[in-house]
Amino acid sequence: MLDTLDAAAVRRWCAGGLAALKRHQGEIDDLNVYPVPDGDTGTNMVLTLTSAQQALAMDLGTLPEDGATAHGHASRLMARGALLGARGNSGVILSQILRGFADAVAAVPVVRGRELAAALRDGTAAAYAAVAHPVEGTLLSVVAGAAHAAERADSDDLRAVARAAAGGAADALARTPEQLPALARAGVVDAGGRGLCLLLDALVEVVTGESPERPAPAPAPRPARPPVTAVRETGSEEYAYEVQFLLDAGPEAVARLRAELDALGDSLVVVGDGSAGEGTWNVHVHVNDVGAAIEAGVVAGRPHRISVTRFADQAAPASPVVAADGRAAVVVAAGAGIAELFTGEGATVVPGNPSTGELVDAIRVTGAARVVVLPNDPDTQAVASAAAREAHGLGIKVSVVPTRSPVQALAALAVRDPGRRFEDDVIAMAEAAGACRYAEVCYARREALTVAGPCRPGDVLALVEGEVHLIGSDLTDTCAAVVDRMLGGGGELVTLLSGADAPDGLADAVREHVGQRWPFVEVQSFPGGQPHYPLLVGVE
């Protein structure tokens, strides 16, 4: 049992909270019904706290020169990690709760009961301040309940106040259906609030050595969803896009940004890292005018890690088709059309450039004991391998097929056979992927010397297996030429995936060219929606 909250306790709290969220991730996802079912709150909170734990992996023995205490330094590392890794409204609000908490405990030499209560009060204030239009019956109400209960305890006993806070949060969670009719109609409590209760219960366990026993709320039955569904965590259906980015800016510029974004959309949350002067802010909003939202960020400061999600195109990874023998496939896809193709093949889809935590989560939610991962990008292969090692610790056997392009993944998925041994099936998939040669066509962004000669900005580049083979001036002609070059080495099937910025008729023109030049070759064409590459080509 602890009398004070020290740096080691903060580290254990983060690890214990993350473990609890992972155990209950599916339950929290199933509770997620406000205002529309999307089933991702548990996932967002897990990913946010995963980032916090990664930040805490830094050397806590080396304190900054600003005189911060060890527990303050640990708390700020945890809060900043959560901020930088925050996903969705629940993750962003959680990061702000941790930021307010960290600022409060960093200012005192010892954290006992009253200091813990003050930290929860500051975390609550920071969370409410971050939301443009706070809604009761959500995570906000639950953290407020925790803070009020901690202050009513009026004690220096850390254990008593931690228990009071967790109990107050649980009571507030139980009242959320009274505050939000949508929760009452579904017969559930707020999903984000449930996640916070788990985090506070983990704090109680760290402080007292005892795990609070509370009945888990009954999840609502998940509604049937089509392969492509709107995914949003909060806000109305009036807005079609979710925009999220990190912003380096000062508080005055951020205040103006809040007003601009509030006029553009809803579900606005802007949270900072608590730095004096210019700091880092996590900005989240739902809008219809993506360009205006990002431009507002550019005017305010330096936006980075910009993420844009079109709700109508978001593939739902929560309902994968798992083989009867407990096998599944997890595939990385950059592009709504590509994601839909993989979903149709029964795979769980993860958006492009995922973190290790995202891949581990996708592996876990398949519910399968044996999973194959298709990274579809050389840069993602190392992440996939790390995720496979993490999943092994969960008792899941994962094999990574080193696909470097979505067309290779389509070839691999086409030969899956649940009647084979898993190891033999992985070998067959790897062989099919390796037998599929791939090409990418894009525009040059800068002047460079390639193996095909010098190129200038605006030139059309055709890359085969990652190397520039052709440089042209006309997109359609270059696409046709690279297909000819690839078929010159043999091939019976050509797969074309047109990109998000591909001109109308590009794939049809290439298909017609192949039909005239290579009449015995089959061509299949799909809208891929991938960024940067107007056309991806696979030849088998």
VMD Tcl script that draws the C-alpha trace (Angstrom):
set ca {
  {0.00 0.00 0.00}
  {1.15 3.53 -0.76}
  {0.92 6.74 1.26}
  {2.07 8.94 -1.65}
  {1.93 8.73 -5.43}
  {5.52 8.51 -6.69}
  {6.99 8.09 -10.18}
  {7.05 4.30 -9.98}
  {3.37 4.32 -9.03}
  {2.54 6.53 -12.02}
  {4.30 4.06 -14.28}
  {2.40 1.12 -12.74}
  {-0.86 3.04 -12.97}
  {-0.41 3.62 -16.70}
  {0.50 -0.02 -17.33}
  {-2.37 -1.30 -15.20}
  {-4.87 1.05 -16.80}
  {-3.77 0.03 -20.28}
  {-4.04 -3.65 -19.40}
  {-7.56 -3.10 -18.04}
  {-8.65 -1.20 -21.13}
  {-7.29 -3.94 -23.36}
  {-9.16 -6.60 -21.39}
  {-12.41 -4.66 -21.69}
  {-11.83 -3.15 -25.13}
  {-14.55 -5.16 -26.85}
  {-17.01 -4.42 -24.06}
  {-16.37 -0.66 -24.34}
  {-16.66 -0.79 -28.12}
  {-20.05 -2.49 -27.74}
  {-21.24 0.26 -25.38}
  {-20.42 2.93 -27.95}
  {-23.86 4.06 -29.19}
  {-23.83 7.86 -28.78}
  {-24.88 9.47 -31.04}
  {-24.58 6.77 -33.69}
  {-23.15 3.26 -33.29}
  {-19.50 3.14 -34.34}
  {-17.86 0.74 -31.88}
  {-14.43 2.35 -31.58}
  {-14.26 4.10 -28.18}
  {-12.48 1.18 -26.53}
  {-10.02 1.03 -29.39}
  {-9.36 4.78 -29.27}
  {-8.71 4.74 -25.52}
  {-6.39 1.73 -25.80}
  {-4.36 3.41 -28.55}
  {-4.19 6.67 -26.61}
  {-2.95 5.02 -23.42}
  {-0.55 2.84 -25.43}
  {1.11 6.03 -26.61}
  {1.23 7.26 -23.01}
  {2.95 4.08 -21.88}
  {5.47 4.36 -24.71}
  {6.30 7.89 -23.55}
  {6.80 6.60 -20.01}
  {9.38 4.14 -21.33}
  {11.79 7.08 -21.41}
  {14.48 7.24 -18.72}
  {12.67 8.56 -15.65}
  {15.96 8.76 -13.82}
  {17.00 11.75 -15.91}
  {14.89 14.71 -14.81}
  {14.56 17.91 -16.83}
  {16.43 20.99 -15.68}
  {13.26 22.87 -14.74}
  {13.30 21.37 -11.24}
  {10.32 19.07 -11.78}
  {9.76 16.32 -9.24}
  {10.11 12.69 -10.28}
  {6.35 12.08 -9.98}
  {5.65 15.30 -11.89}
  {8.02 14.33 -14.67}
  {6.43 10.90 -14.97}
  {2.91 12.35 -15.01}
  {3.83 14.85 -17.71}
  {5.44 12.15 -19.83}
  {2.25 10.10 -19.53}
  {0.06 13.10 -20.42}
  {2.16 14.20 -23.38}
  {2.32 10.66 -24.75}
  {-1.46 10.45 -24.53}
  {-1.82 13.80 -26.28}
  {0.41 12.83 -29.19}
  {-1.27 9.44 -29.60}
  {-4.85 10.51 -28.91}
  {-7.50 8.94 -31.16}
  {-11.07 10.19 -31.43}
  {-12.91 12.36 -28.93}
  {-12.55 9.90 -26.07}
  {-8.77 9.71 -26.52}
  {-8.36 13.46 -26.86}
  {-10.46 14.18 -23.77}
  {-8.61 11.50 -21.80}
  {-5.30 13.09 -22.76}
  {-6.53 16.42 -21.44}
  {-7.66 14.87 -18.16}
  {-4.14 13.47 -17.78}
  {-2.62 16.84 -18.70}
  {-4.58 18.69 -16.02}
  {-3.74 15.94 -13.54}
  {-0.04 16.14 -14.40}
  {0.12 19.93 -14.07}
  {-1.45 19.71 -10.63}
  {0.77 16.97 -9.17}
  {3.92 18.48 -10.69}
  {3.38 21.60 -8.60}
  {3.50 19.81 -5.23}
  {6.40 17.97 -3.56}
  {4.25 15.08 -2.27}
  {0.98 13.65 -3.64}
  {-1.35 12.51 -0.87}
  {-5.13 12.43 -0.70}
  {-5.90 16.13 -0.99}
  {-3.34 16.58 -3.75}
  {-4.94 13.70 -5.66}
  {-8.35 15.33 -5.31}
  {-6.98 18.64 -6.57}
  {-5.36 16.90 -9.52}
  {-8.66 15.27 -10.49}
  {-10.39 18.63 -10.18}
  {-7.83 20.24 -12.50}
  {-8.11 17.32 -14.92}
  {-11.88 17.80 -15.00}
  {-11.55 21.52 -15.65}
  {-9.08 20.90 -18.46}
  {-11.39 18.34 -20.07}
  {-14.42 20.63 -20.00}
  {-12.36 23.56 -21.32}
  {-11.16 21.47 -24.23}
  {-14.65 20.68 -25.57}
  {-16.39 23.41 -27.52}
  {-19.88 22.22 -26.51}
  {-19.71 19.91 -23.50}
  {-22.39 17.20 -23.29}
  {-23.40 15.71 -19.97}
  {-23.81 11.95 -19.73}
  {-20.40 11.42 -21.31}
  {-16.81 10.97 -20.17}
  {-16.95 14.56 -18.89}
  {-19.69 13.74 -16.37}
  {-17.79 10.71 -15.13}
  {-14.52 12.55 -14.48}
  {-16.50 15.30 -12.75}
  {-18.12 12.67 -10.53}
  {-14.71 11.30 -9.64}
  {-13.36 14.75 -8.75}
  {-16.39 15.68 -6.64}
  {-16.22 12.43 -4.68}
  {-12.49 12.85 -4.10}
  {-12.99 16.38 -2.74}
  {-15.87 15.25 -0.49}
  {-13.57 12.65 1.05}
  {-11.61 15.63 2.46}
  {-8.64 13.52 3.56}
  {-4.88 13.30 3.24}
  {-5.21 9.51 3.08}
  {-4.25 8.66 -0.51}
  {-5.96 5.29 -0.37}
  {-9.26 6.69 0.91}
  {-9.34 9.43 -1.73}
  {-8.44 7.06 -4.58}
  {-11.25 4.73 -3.53}
  {-13.67 7.65 -3.25}
  {-12.74 8.92 -6.71}
  {-13.22 5.52 -8.33}
  {-16.53 5.06 -6.52}
  {-17.71 8.52 -7.55}
  {-16.83 7.76 -11.15}
  {-18.76 4.49 -11.03}
  {-21.82 6.28 -9.59}
  {-21.60 8.98 -12.26}
  {-21.28 6.33 -14.95}
  {-24.46 4.64 -13.73}
  {-26.31 7.98 -14.08}
  {-25.24 8.63 -17.69}
  {-28.36 6.99 -19.19}
  {-30.47 9.52 -17.23}
  {-28.53 12.34 -18.88}
  {-28.44 11.06 -22.45}
  {-31.66 9.63 -23.93}
  {-29.65 7.74 -26.57}
  {-27.97 5.72 -23.82}
  {-31.27 5.08 -22.07}
  {-32.87 3.83 -25.29}
  {-29.97 1.45 -25.86}
  {-29.87 0.36 -22.21}
  {-26.16 1.12 -21.81}
  {-23.85 3.52 -20.02}
  {-21.38 5.88 -21.68}
  {-18.46 4.07 -23.31}
  {-15.78 6.68 -22.61}
  {-16.93 6.95 -19.01}
  {-16.61 3.21 -18.62}
  {-13.04 3.42 -19.84}
  {-12.21 6.14 -17.31}
  {-13.69 4.01 -14.50}
  {-11.30 1.21 -15.45}
  {-8.39 3.65 -15.36}
  {-9.36 4.89 -11.89}
  {-9.87 1.34 -10.64}
  {-6.32 0.63 -11.83}
  {-5.13 3.59 -9.74}
  {-6.89 2.15 -6.68}
  {-5.18 -1.19 -7.26}
  {-1.76 0.49 -7.48}
  {-2.33 2.52 -4.32}
  {-4.06 -0.09 -2.14}
  {-2.92 -3.39 -3.61}
  {-6.58 -4.40 -3.92}
  {-8.65 -4.59 -7.08}
  {-12.14 -3.04 -6.78}
  {-14.90 -5.48 -7.68}
  {-17.61 -3.87 -9.75}
  {-20.14 -5.51 -12.08}
  {-19.49 -4.73 -15.73}
  {-22.28 -2.89 -17.55}
  {-24.21 -5.08 -19.97}
  {-23.24 -4.20 -23.56}
  {-25.85 -3.37 -26.12}
  {-26.16 -5.82 -29.01}
  {-24.07 -4.61 -31.92}
  {-26.25 -3.70 -34.88}
  {-25.57 -5.36 -38.21}
  {-23.37 -3.16 -40.37}
  {-22.49 -3.26 -44.05}
  {-18.84 -3.68 -45.14}
  {-18.54 0.11 -45.47}
  {-20.15 2.24 -42.80}
  {-20.07 5.73 -41.36}
  {-17.73 5.87 -38.38}
  {-17.94 8.78 -35.97}
  {-17.55 8.93 -32.24}
  {-19.52 12.11 -31.52}
  {-21.32 14.84 -33.40}
  {-24.18 14.96 -35.85}
  {-24.43 13.23 -39.21}
  {-24.48 16.65 -40.89}
  {-20.70 16.64 -41.33}
  {-18.93 14.18 -43.60}
  {-15.28 14.39 -42.53}
  {-13.23 14.01 -39.35}
  {-10.10 16.18 -39.33}
  {-7.43 15.72 -36.69}
  {-3.93 17.17 -36.46}
  {-1.22 18.24 -34.06}
  {-0.52 21.97 -34.02}
  {2.48 23.94 -32.78}
  {1.09 27.36 -31.90}
  {0.58 29.93 -29.15}
  {-2.57 30.25 -27.03}
  {-3.86 33.40 -28.74}
  {-3.68 31.80 -32.18}
  {-5.36 28.68 -30.82}
  {-8.19 30.76 -29.37}
  {-8.85 32.21 -32.83}
  {-8.61 28.73 -34.33}
  {-11.26 27.42 -31.92}
  {-13.70 30.09 -33.06}
  {-13.04 29.40 -36.75}
  {-13.40 25.64 -36.44}
  {-16.51 25.97 -34.26}
  {-18.15 27.87 -37.11}
  {-17.11 25.19 -39.62}
  {-18.41 22.04 -37.91}
  {-19.04 20.18 -34.67}
  {-17.40 17.70 -32.28}
  {-14.63 20.27 -31.75}
  {-11.95 19.42 -29.21}
  {-8.68 21.37 -28.92}
  {-6.27 20.29 -26.19}
  {-2.75 21.41 -25.36}
  {0.27 20.04 -23.55}
  {0.21 22.77 -20.94}
  {3.36 24.51 -22.15}
  {3.75 28.20 -21.41}
  {3.82 30.19 -24.64}
  {3.90 28.18 -27.83}
  {3.09 24.51 -27.27}
  {1.69 21.45 -29.00}
  {-2.09 21.08 -29.39}
  {-4.24 18.18 -30.57}
  {-7.07 19.45 -32.76}
  {-10.16 17.34 -33.58}
  {-13.26 18.49 -35.51}
  {-15.99 17.16 -37.82}
  {-16.50 19.32 -40.92}
  {-17.63 19.33 -44.54}
  {-14.92 21.74 -45.74}
  {-11.66 19.87 -45.05}
  {-9.54 22.47 -46.82}
  {-10.87 25.31 -44.69}
  {-10.20 23.38 -41.48}
  {-6.61 22.61 -42.43}
  {-6.04 26.14 -43.75}
  {-7.21 27.50 -40.39}
  {-4.55 25.33 -38.76}
  {-1.89 26.66 -41.13}
  {-2.84 30.24 -40.26}
  {-2.72 29.44 -36.53}
  {0.67 27.74 -36.52}
  {2.40 24.61 -37.80}
  {0.02 21.66 -38.27}
  {1.48 18.16 -38.59}
  {0.33 14.53 -38.42}
  {-2.78 15.62 -40.33}
  {-5.45 12.90 -40.52}
  {-8.65 13.14 -42.57}
  {-11.37 10.48 -42.46}
  {-14.40 10.48 -44.74}
  {-17.06 8.75 -42.68}
  {-18.85 7.24 -45.69}
  {-15.66 5.54 -46.84}
  {-14.41 4.28 -43.50}
  {-14.12 0.50 -43.59}
  {-15.42 -1.15 -40.42}
  {-12.82 -3.50 -38.95}
  {-15.04 -4.64 -36.11}
  {-16.86 -7.37 -38.00}
  {-14.18 -9.46 -39.70}
  {-15.03 -12.77 -41.29}
  {-13.10 -15.32 -39.26}
  {-12.49 -18.77 -40.69}
  {-14.12 -21.68 -38.92}
  {-10.78 -23.05 -37.73}
  {-9.90 -19.82 -35.92}
  {-7.85 -18.15 -38.64}
  {-7.99 -14.56 -39.81}
  {-6.17 -12.06 -42.00}
  {-5.25 -8.47 -41.09}
  {-4.45 -6.23 -44.05}
  {-3.12 -2.67 -44.19}
  {-4.97 -0.55 -46.76}
  {-4.54 3.07 -47.81}
  {-7.67 3.85 -49.80}
  {-11.38 3.25 -49.31}
  {-11.76 1.14 -52.44}
  {-8.83 -1.09 -51.52}
  {-10.21 -1.45 -47.99}
  {-13.57 -2.54 -49.39}
  {-11.89 -5.15 -51.58}
  {-10.05 -6.62 -48.60}
  {-13.16 -6.54 -46.44}
  {-14.96 -8.47 -49.16}
  {-12.21 -11.10 -48.92}
  {-12.97 -11.52 -45.22}
  {-9.98 -9.59 -43.93}
  {-9.77 -7.12 -41.06}
  {-8.58 -3.82 -42.51}
  {-6.23 -1.34 -40.81}
  {-5.71 2.14 -42.33}
  {-2.37 2.93 -43.93}
  {0.75 3.73 -41.91}
  {-0.47 2.06 -38.70}
  {1.30 1.96 -35.37}
  {2.32 -1.28 -33.69}
  {-0.56 -0.79 -31.25}
  {-3.07 -0.46 -34.08}
  {-1.94 -3.70 -35.65}
  {-1.91 -5.57 -32.35}
  {-5.41 -4.34 -31.67}
  {-6.62 -5.46 -35.08}
  {-5.04 -8.87 -34.56}
  {-6.69 -9.22 -31.18}
  {-10.20 -8.21 -32.23}
  {-10.30 -10.86 -34.95}
  {-10.81 -13.39 -32.18}
  {-8.65 -15.87 -34.09}
  {-5.79 -17.89 -32.64}
  {-3.81 -17.80 -35.92}
  {-3.54 -14.63 -37.96}
  {-1.70 -13.66 -41.11}
  {-0.71 -10.00 -41.54}
  {-0.25 -8.37 -44.96}
  {1.53 -4.98 -44.53}
  {1.44 -3.89 -48.22}
  {4.26 -1.39 -47.78}
  {7.97 -1.90 -47.15}
  {7.89 0.71 -44.38}
  {5.12 -1.15 -42.55}
  {6.85 -4.54 -42.52}
  {8.92 -3.75 -39.43}
  {5.80 -2.52 -37.63}
  {3.98 -5.71 -38.62}
  {6.82 -7.85 -37.29}
  {6.79 -5.96 -33.98}
  {3.03 -6.42 -33.76}
  {3.44 -10.14 -34.39}
  {5.86 -10.38 -31.47}
  {3.45 -8.46 -29.21}
  {0.54 -10.68 -30.25}
  {2.60 -13.77 -29.43}
  {2.56 -12.62 -25.83}
  {-1.25 -12.70 -26.00}
  {-1.20 -16.31 -27.14}
  {-1.92 -15.51 -30.80}
  {0.21 -17.04 -33.55}
  {0.91 -14.43 -36.22}
  {2.75 -14.79 -39.52}
  {3.68 -11.79 -41.63}
  {3.58 -12.22 -45.40}
  {5.90 -9.43 -46.65}
  {3.59 -7.92 -49.28}
  {4.86 -4.62 -50.66}
  {1.73 -3.59 -52.59}
  {-2.05 -4.10 -52.27}
  {-2.07 -6.07 -55.54}
  {0.24 -8.64 -53.93}
  {-2.14 -8.90 -50.96}
  {-5.08 -9.54 -53.31}
  {-3.09 -12.34 -54.94}
  {-2.23 -13.80 -51.52}
  {-5.81 -13.68 -50.24}
  {-7.07 -15.36 -53.41}
  {-5.19 -18.60 -52.60}
  {-6.20 -18.93 -48.94}
  {-7.45 -22.40 -48.13}
  {-8.76 -23.20 -44.64}
  {-8.37 -26.89 -45.46}
  {-4.58 -26.58 -45.37}
  {-2.40 -26.43 -42.30}
  {-1.93 -22.81 -41.25}
  {1.80 -22.94 -41.95}
  {1.22 -24.38 -45.42}
  {-1.41 -21.75 -46.12}
  {1.02 -18.98 -45.17}
  {3.62 -20.45 -47.53}
  {1.09 -20.58 -50.36}
  {0.09 -16.96 -49.73}
  {3.71 -15.86 -49.68}
  {4.39 -17.67 -52.95}
  {1.33 -16.07 -54.60}
  {2.37 -12.64 -53.40}
  {5.92 -13.16 -54.61}
  {4.69 -14.28 -58.03}
  {2.74 -11.04 -58.44}
  {4.93 -8.31 -59.89}
  {3.74 -4.80 -59.04}
  {4.12 -1.30 -60.39}
  {3.16 2.18 -59.21}
  {2.60 5.24 -61.38}
  {2.92 8.70 -59.86}
  {4.11 12.24 -60.53}
  {7.64 13.39 -59.68}
  {7.71 16.02 -56.95}
  {11.31 17.12 -57.34}
  {14.22 16.98 -59.71}
  {16.24 13.78 -59.32}
  {18.49 11.34 -61.08}
  {16.89 7.88 -61.36}
  {17.99 4.60 -62.89}
  {15.79 5.52 -65.86}
  {17.40 8.93 -66.23}
  {16.82 12.43 -64.84}
  {13.29 13.54 -63.95}
  {11.76 16.93 -63.22}
  {8.78 17.95 -61.09}
  {5.56 17.00 -62.87}
  {7.06 14.12 -64.88}
  {5.14 10.85 -64.80}
  {7.14 8.08 -63.13}
  {6.46 4.36 -63.48}
  {8.08 2.30 -60.74}
  {8.35 -1.48 -61.03}
  {9.15 -3.30 -57.79}
  {10.12 0.06 -56.27}
  {12.55 1.17 -59.00}
  {11.84 3.86 -61.61}
  {11.64 2.13 -65.00}
  {9.93 4.76 -67.13}
  {9.70 8.56 -67.18}
  {6.96 10.11 -69.31}
  {4.95 13.24 -69.83}
  {1.49 11.69 -70.38}
  {-0.14 9.71 -67.60}
  {-2.18 7.31 -69.76}
  {0.68 6.60 -72.15}
  {3.09 5.91 -69.29}
  {0.61 3.59 -67.59}
  {0.11 1.63 -70.80}
  {3.86 1.49 -71.40}
  {4.66 0.08 -67.97}
  {2.00 -2.63 -68.39}
  {3.57 -3.55 -71.73}
  {6.99 -3.76 -70.11}
  {5.72 -6.01 -67.34}
  {3.76 -8.30 -69.70}
  {6.86 -8.60 -71.86}
  {8.20 -10.88 -69.13}
  {5.04 -13.02 -69.18}
  {1.74 -12.86 -67.38}
  {-1.88 -13.99 -67.60}
  {-3.71 -11.59 -65.28}
  {-3.40 -7.82 -64.88}
  {-4.95 -6.05 -61.88}
  {-5.47 -2.29 -62.00}
  {-6.26 -0.14 -58.95}
  {-7.08 3.48 -59.80}
  {-6.15 6.12 -57.23}
  {-8.10 8.89 -55.55}
  {-6.71 11.50 -57.96}
  {-6.82 9.36 -61.11}
  {-8.53 11.10 -64.06}
  {-11.79 9.60 -65.25}
  {-11.27 6.82 -67.76}
  {-7.63 6.08 -66.91}
  {-8.18 2.44 -65.97}
  {-10.56 1.92 -68.91}
  {-7.97 3.29 -71.33}
  {-5.29 0.95 -69.97}
  {-7.71 -1.99 -70.07}
  {-8.52 -1.23 -73.72}
  {-4.82 -0.99 -74.55}
  {-4.13 -4.39 -72.99}
  {-7.09 -5.92 -74.84}
  {-5.68 -4.76 -78.18}
  {-2.01 -5.46 -77.51}
  {-2.33 -8.59 -75.33}
  {-5.63 -10.26 -76.30}
  {-5.09 -13.40 -74.22}
  {-4.43 -11.55 -70.96}
  {-7.26 -11.09 -68.46}
  {-7.67 -7.64 -66.94}
  {-9.52 -6.76 -63.74}
  {-9.94 -3.17 -62.65}
  {-11.12 -1.66 -59.35}
  {-11.36 1.82 -57.85}
  {-8.67 1.73 -55.16}
  {-8.87 5.26 -53.82}
  {-5.20 5.21 -52.76}
  {-3.43 8.57 -52.38}
  {-0.35 9.65 -54.36}
  {-0.54 6.91 -57.03}
  {-3.09 7.36 -59.84}
  {-2.59 3.71 -60.79}
  {-1.29 0.55 -59.14}
  {-0.62 -2.44 -61.37}
  {-0.24 -6.12 -60.59}
  {0.78 -8.80 -63.09}
  {0.48 -12.52 -62.35}
}
mol new
graphics top color blue
foreach p $ca { graphics top sphere $p radius 0.5 }
foreach p [lrange $ca 0 end-1] q [lrange $ca 1 end] { graphics top cylinder $p $q radius 0.2 }
display resetview
